[in-house]
Amino acid sequence: MPRLGDDPFLHEGCEITATDFGRFVEIGAGSRLQFSTIGDYSYCDRYADIANAEVGKFANIASFARIGPTDHPMAQASLHHFLYRSPDYWDDADIDAGFFAQRKARRSRIGHDTWIGHGAVIRPEVTVGDGAVVASLAVVTRDVAPYTIVAGIPAKPLRARFPQAVAERLMEMAWWDWSHETLRERLDEFRRLPIEAFLEKFG
């Protein structure tokens, strides 16, 4: 694989619709992305499905994760997509433009330096805070606080990754906004320093 750079590295079989990418982004084989933004250094593994989402920087999205799954009309007589994808069935029918506009407006938000586990689902209009971890196969129906680990169906908090004071200092530091050169200069400290020592040195 070539070194990542300004253009996203798209593996084989990706389906991309109206999605903007930052720098150093990688999209796994067979993934589908629609109407989303993917921040610098973020990646998804194989067969991720991301729609109507804003993904921050340094997000780690595992295989088969689904972010912003689209809904069906629950209040009408039918759930079926013949209601809104009507031209697939009749030459003289239009799509339900209002339904599609409502879908696109229901944005999911994934914070910086997050980890979305294998097969996890993040529902529309849910925000996953900076530094949070979503366990494999979790279904997230409510906002996740920064630096919190959640698991289950529906997902519930397991524990904090760091004490609140540490989490607040990390968010204030916002290392994800450092330049590419600064990240390289401080790579050794990222690798070896405990979190308190890292904050003491750079915070």
Summary of the structure (lengths in Angstrom):
residues: 203
radius of gyration: 18.9
end to end distance: 34.6
largest distance: 66.5
contacts: 635
relative contact order: 0.10
helix: 24%
strand: 24%
